[in-house]
Every structure is written in C-alpha cells, then in structure tokens.
Amino acid sequence: THTGIDIAATRGQVVVACFDGQVARCWRESMLGNVIEIRSANGLTARYANLQSLALVKEGASVKAGDAIGAVGASAMSESLMKPHFEVLMDGESVPPQDVLPTE
C-alpha cells in the first residue's frame, strides 16, 4: 500500500542515518507520522517515518552515516505503517533501498 520498506524494530530503538547528508525536511503527517528526510551529495534521499519525535535533528543540519536522528515511534496513524518505515528516493522516485545503499 506504500513505497519503501517497513522494518521490525522495538519502540524507542535508535534510528541512525544510512549515509552522510543534510537534513532536507522534518514534518508530521497523519499517514507517515513523524518524518525526516536526509539528502546525500549524490542525489539520494532517505525518508525515515513513524519516528517518536522530530526533536533530535533540524532541517539544514549535516549528518554522518551512523548518527542518531531519532527513535522508533508509533506516530503513524495508518495500520500498515505501525512499524518503522524507510524509503529511498532517487530524483524524487522511490527505489528499492537494497539497490542503491551499501551492504555494510
């Protein structure tokens, strides 16, 4: 019912940036809950949704791969998104994360 992947994780578990980049957007919406988007230098955007809060990073901040950006929450109202949601976009289009992210 949506693009991206849902990840099995425990509420409160730390969510980290998957690559170096800049926090492009932080917002709240009913379907995805609390959402953070990080844009890399090579044009990829990682979208992290259903986060506990938006307090840890601010728009415009630089992050490194592995930096904590939030925690797993239950902010999404959609039943299908009650797990942490992760999505990667290239030129605004969703792509399978495993096709573009490093395996380590």
N, C-alpha and C positions, 0 to 999 in steps of 0.2 A: 504493500500500500504506500510505500515511500522509497526514496532512493537512499543509498548508503547502507550501513550495517548496524545492527544492534549488538551490543557486547554484554556478555554475562559478567556482572560485577556487583559488589556489595555497596549499598548506600553508604556514603561517606568516604569511599575509597578515592584516593588522589587521582586526578586526571592530569596527564602531562602532555606537553606539546610534542607532536610527532616529528617536527622539523623546525629549523630556525626560521624566524619570520617576524612579521609585525601584526599585532592585533588590529584587524581591519574593522571589525564590528562586534559589539556586545549588545544583546537585546533580549527581551522577553516576549514570547508569543504563546498562544494557548496550545497549539498542536505540538510544538517542539520544546516548550518550556523555556528555560534559561539557555541562551545560545551564545557561543563565542566562535568567531571565525578568525583564523590566522592565515595570512597570505605569505607565501615564500617568495624569494627573489626570482625563482624560475617560473612564476605564474600559477603555481598550485595554491588552492585554498582548502584548508582543513576546517570542517564545521563540527563542533562538539555541542551536543544538545542534551537536554534533560539534566542539566547541572544543578547543584544545590543552590548556588548563588552566582552573582556576577562581580563579587567583591575583590577577587584576587588579582585580576588584571584590568587594565583600562585601554580603551581604544587608543591606538598610536604607540603603545608600548612595544618594545622589542623583546622577543623571547628566543630562547635557545631550545633545541631538542632536549627533552627531558625535564624542562622547567615545569613546575606545578602551575596549572592555570585554573584549577577548580577542583570540585569533588563531585562524585556521582550523587545525583539527587533524585527527586520524584516530582519535578516541576512541570512535566508534560502532562496534559490532560488526556491525550489520546491513549487508549488501552494498548495499541500496537507499539507505543513508544515508552513504555514503562521501564525499559532498560536504557542504559546509556546509548546514545545514538551518535554514530561517527560517519562522516561523509567527506569525500574528497572531490573537489571540482577543478576542472581544467578549462579555462576560458568560459567559465560560467556553467559548464555542463558536468553533471555527475559522472564520475568514472569509478570503476572498481578500485578500492584502495590498494589491493594486492598487486595491481598492475603498475602502480606509479610510486609506491613507497618502498624504501629499503627493507629487506627481510630481517635485518638485525637492529 
